[in-house]
Amino acid sequence: MKVKWISLSLSAMLLTGIGVQPVHVAAAVNNEKNSTVTSPTPPTAFTDLQSHWAKDVVQTWQHRGVVNGEGEVFEPNRQISRAEWSALINRIFQYEKEARNSFIDVKPEEWFASDIQKGIAAGYVSGFEDGTFRPDALLTRQEAAVTLSRILHLKENSVVNFTDQEQLPAWSRAYVGAAAYAHLIDGYQDGSFGPLNALTRAEAVQLLDRSFGFYGAWYGESGTYGNEQTREQKKGSVVINSPGVTLQNMEIAGDLIISKQVGDGDVFLKNVKVQGRTLIYGGGENSVHMEDSVLLTVIVNKKTGTVRLVAEGKTTIQEVTIQSATKVDNKLGAKINHVTLAKELPEKSRVHLNGGFNSVDIKAKGILVQVPSGTINNLTTDTTADSVSIELNKEAKILEAILRAAAAVLGEGNIGKVTVNAKGVSFAQQPGKVELGSGVPADTTINVGGSVKPVTGENSIPVSAGSGSPDSGSGGSNPDSSGGSNPGSGSEGSNNNGNVPPMEDMGFGYSIALESDAVTVNDSVYVYSPRKGTAYLAPATVDTKNKIMLEEAVNAGIAKKVAISAYTRTEISTQGLHTRIEIPTNGVLGYSEMRVVVLDENNLVSKWKELTLLDGPNVDLKVLYFGMEGFYPYDPPLEKFQLAFNRKIQLPPGNNIRDYVQVSMGSETPDFKALKENDPFVIEVKDNKILINPTVDVGPTAYFRILPGAIETTDSVYKNDEYLSQKISSFIRLTMLDYTPKKKNILNVGSIVKFTVSRETDVYFVYYDAIGKKEDLDKEIRDGHGLHVYVPKDGTDKTYEFDTKDLQTGEYMLYAINGASGYAITLIQ
């Protein structure tokens, strides 16, 4: 039976082997301590390990709180179950986040239910095709090899040299080969692998010990770690598993995990740089101290009690995501750019924000945010953040706030400019200026000091569900935005004859434009921005929302940056960059795209734009990919397909591209036919792509064939070979009736929303920011925050209705799974 294991985003490390014959291997330990450490009282030793080959490694992980047994017995030679394996993986790799369980044989009351949910959230297991997990089934050697090869990102290797290699199914072969090549797991002395043989508990612990030895470092005793004089480079991740640990002068390439074993104790970071995430599951009200450190993403999720984070010295933190009760002290000299109070925060939680913060985004509902002192430049409450209280002490102030849900601003502190986008907003003190956001009735009132007042001021900061945020990507246009209009078109300083491409500046976010999304390497990219700042061209693998990472990419020579003025054609040279095209496994090349972003003078990042760097002369013509070029959100909503090459292309003299494109629609087995003059396809050649634009819905099954010699490189040296596409399904057409294109749909609660769809699908009416995976949408429905209907195959000629009478006000999306577009709708009273 095939088991599907999904990879995690962890650093790939080569591992040493584990064979059938037990070999005594000392557990990975840290020897770089600079001070005396204190050890916790060790647990009682297992009585059945006295003469066992795995005694030392099992005792090491027993002391670390990972391994346990039945009383004083470990049972090293008993075969391990899949549930036990998941528990060990979660404890050693510190997986704490849980996801909804969908396995039919995992009940909530079972001891392993939480561990299975953590495995689902971590992404390393999805179970069997019949919907079961089989927790009591024995773990096989091939399953263990697949799991750790995926978790550690070992490079797949289909070359397997075992005498029983024919017994390896396709789903495990490449992963077993990867594990064997890395000497993570070896074969038997007779040359066989034994893929279905079960692992013992001792073998499993030894395998995990070796894995973690390469994954990262474990600090399980109080003390100071790191060199006092020079910075130590940590290639993997670091786990702090005990209170009283100080890390100094370290650069951690992976994640830093402060485990729940820290309890209410303290942890100190001094001159520490973390390139991955900092995950905080433990710590007390006296806290996690960060001094002169650089952290990119900090996530706080302590199950019980409150964690206090103290940023001091020259510490810089790009983003803090708070999922549990937290106190954040940002002391003078330190910088915390963005704080998100996540939806996971339980109602009635308290969060203290003390000091200066660039932006705070509140997504949790029913919480209390206390600001004893300091300044928040920009505060936003999401539509999900209903009934939030924000308490400002006399020494605290908020310069600008956008309130999208009912909120109470308490205390004596000062609040400058407020944009009100919901009813039920109140203030203890009169704000400096109050404006009405878009989609809110003109007669909306606020409560100030117990008095009801109308909202005054102009609608100068329109807030739209489809506008996105400064951190969002370039994809996914809003079907309700009018788009295209550009206040800077033809502005002074443009040297492109006034033809500035469309872009937007929404106040809290902005988009940029490129003259072309495909450029030959060593040529130039031309960028436009509505704001002055710095433009960056960087690989998509670089975090383009993070200035520190962008600068490091520039310093490493893999990215470029230039100063940019508003609405001015700005050149970025690609000289010295690489196309980074990789040889694929299915005959189609993969590629790593570039991205262009702009950071304005306040370091606010634009939406990114994708750019493909193409090969130049003397490089053979190859296919990059065949996929969607995009779709039109209106009349009719049809996608374009594109066949992309690694070089710029053109039509050879005398060629008509329609003569070289064949199509098959409606059949599972391709039956290609040449295109006739009146067939509903518009086909063109542009830059490095053949664009195929159907003027009809191609349905759930279509194939395309491109005949040899259709196009050539711009130097007329190379022509294309024949190309056959995979099966293509067009997007499902969702049509909202009584809809006015390019205008906002503002409806009263209780309105009936009518729609049709073109194919079988699920249709949702949920909060705009809830759009994501189907399981996320289903959770919104279970929580009573939206509506859902399943449209069967024989129901596509019917009209469906959603009655909004039981919904709250806010910004919603009418959305179909695999749909071409959605409809943004604002519900008001």
TAHUVEN-V613244 format. One record per backbone hydrogen bond with DSSP energy under -0.5 kcal/mol. NH is the residue of the N-H (numbers start at 1). CO is the residue of the C=O. If there is no record, write none. Layout:
NH:CO, NH:CO
This chain:
4:127, 5:3, 8:150, 10:8, 13:152, 20:187, 22:20, 31:29, 34:224, 35:224, 38:222, 47:72, 48:72, 49:46, 50:47, 52:49, 55:52, 58:54, 59:55, 60:56, 61:57, 62:58, 63:59, 64:60, 65:62, 66:61, 67:61, 70:73, 71:69, 73:70, 78:75, 80:199, 82:137, 83:135, 85:81, 86:82, 87:83, 88:84, 89:85, 90:86, 91:87, 92:88, 93:89, 94:90, 95:90, 96:94, 99:117, 104:131, 106:103, 107:105, 110:107, 113:110, 116:112, 117:113, 118:114, 119:115, 120:116, 121:117, 122:118, 123:119, 124:119, 125:119, 126:4, 128:132, 129:2, 131:128, 137:134, 139:80, 141:197, 142:195, 144:140, 145:141, 146:142, 147:143, 148:144, 149:145, 150:146, 151:147, 152:148, 153:150, 154:149, 157:174, 160:158, 163:191, 165:162, 167:164, 168:165, 169:167, 172:169, 173:169, 174:170, 176:172, 177:173, 178:174, 179:175, 180:176, 181:177, 182:178, 183:180, 184:179, 185:179, 186:18, 188:192, 191:188, 197:194, 199:139, 201:78, 202:76, 204:200, 205:201, 206:202, 207:203, 208:204, 209:205, 210:206, 211:207, 212:208, 213:209, 214:210, 214:211, 215:211, 216:212, 217:237, 219:239, 220:218, 222:38, 223:244, 225:246, 226:32, 232:249, 234:232, 234:251, 235:233, 237:215, 238:255, 239:217, 240:257, 241:219, 241:239, 244:266, 245:242, 245:266, 246:223, 247:268, 248:225, 249:270, 250:271, 251:232, 252:273, 253:234, 253:251, 254:236, 256:277, 257:238, 257:255, 258:256, 258:279, 259:240, 259:257, 262:259, 263:260, 265:262, 267:287, 268:245, 269:289, 270:247, 271:269, 271:291, 273:250, 274:294, 275:252, 275:273, 276:252, 276:254, 278:297, 279:256, 279:277, 280:278, 280:299, 281:258, 281:279, 282:258, 283:263, 284:265, 288:308, 289:267, 289:287, 290:310, 291:269, 291:289, 292:312, 294:272, 295:293, 295:316, 296:274, 296:276, 297:276, 298:319, 299:278, 300:321, 301:280, 301:299, 303:301, 307:325, 308:284, 309:307, 309:327, 310:288, 311:309, 311:329, 312:290, 312:310, 315:312, 316:293, 317:335, 318:295, 319:296, 320:338, 321:298, 322:320, 322:340, 323:300, 323:321, 326:350, 327:307, 328:352, 329:309, 329:327, 330:328, 330:354, 331:311, 331:329, 334:331, 335:315, 336:356, 337:317, 337:335, 338:318, 339:359, 340:320, 341:361, 342:322, 342:340, 345:342, 348:366, 349:346, 351:368, 352:326, 353:351, 353:370, 354:328, 354:352, 355:353, 355:373, 356:330, 357:375, 358:336, 359:337, 360:378, 361:339, 362:360, 362:380, 363:341, 363:361, 364:341, 366:386, 368:349, 369:367, 369:389, 370:351, 370:368, 371:391, 372:370, 374:395, 376:397, 377:357, 377:375, 378:358, 379:400, 380:360, 381:402, 382:362, 385:382, 386:384, 387:406, 388:385, 388:406, 389:367, 390:408, 391:369, 391:389, 392:390, 392:410, 393:371, 393:391, 395:372, 396:393, 397:374, 398:414, 399:376, 400:377, 401:417, 402:379, 403:419, 404:381, 404:402, 407:424, 408:388, 409:426, 410:390, 410:408, 412:392, 413:392, 414:396, 416:398, 417:399, 418:433, 419:401, 420:418, 420:435, 421:403, 421:419, 426:407, 427:447, 428:409, 432:415, 432:416, 433:416, 435:418, 437:420, 437:435, 440:437, 444:441, 446:453, 447:425, 448:446, 448:451, 449:427, 449:447, 451:448, 453:446, 455:444, 460:458, 464:462, 467:464, 470:508, 472:469, 479:477, 481:478, 485:483, 489:486, 491:488, 494:491, 499:496, 500:498, 506:509, 508:506, 511:504, 513:528, 515:526, 519:612, 521:614, 523:520, 525:572, 527:525, 527:570, 528:513, 530:511, 533:564, 534:599, 535:562, 536:597, 537:560, 538:595, 540:593, 542:539, 544:542, 546:543, 547:545, 550:546, 551:547, 552:548, 553:549, 554:550, 555:551, 556:552, 557:554, 558:553, 559:553, 560:537, 562:535, 564:533, 567:529, 568:565, 570:527, 572:525, 574:523, 577:574, 582:590, 589:623, 590:582, 592:579, 593:591, 594:611, 595:538, 596:609, 597:536, 599:534, 600:598, 600:604, 601:532, 603:600, 606:598, 607:510, 608:472, 609:596, 611:594, 612:517, 613:611, 614:519, 614:612, 615:646, 619:616, 624:644, 625:644, 627:642, 629:640, 630:640, 632:638, 638:636, 640:630, 641:692, 642:627, 643:690, 644:625, 644:642, 645:688, 646:622, 649:687, 650:712, 655:652, 657:655, 659:656, 660:657, 661:658, 662:705, 663:673, 664:703, 666:701, 670:668, 673:663, 675:658, 675:661, 679:676, 681:679, 682:693, 683:681, 684:691, 686:689, 689:686, 690:643, 691:684, 691:689, 692:641, 692:690, 693:682, 693:691, 694:639, 694:692, 695:680, 696:680, 698:696, 702:728, 703:664, 705:662, 706:723, 707:660, 707:705, 709:720, 710:707, 712:650, 713:718, 714:648, 716:713, 720:711, 723:706, 725:704, 728:702, 730:699, 732:818, 734:732, 735:733, 735:756, 736:734, 737:735, 737:754, 739:736, 741:739, 742:479, 743:740, 745:824, 746:744, 747:745, 747:826, 749:828, 751:748, 753:751, 753:802, 754:752, 755:800, 756:735, 758:733, 761:791, 763:789, 764:815, 765:787, 766:813, 767:785, 768:811, 770:767, 771:768, 776:773, 777:773, 778:774, 779:775, 780:776, 781:777, 782:778, 783:779, 784:781, 785:780, 787:765, 789:763, 791:761, 791:789, 792:790, 795:792, 796:793, 798:795, 800:755, 802:753, 804:751, 804:802, 807:804, 810:827, 812:810, 812:825, 813:766, 814:823, 815:764, 815:813, 817:762, 819:816, 820:732, 823:814, 825:812, 826:745, 827:810, 827:825, 828:747
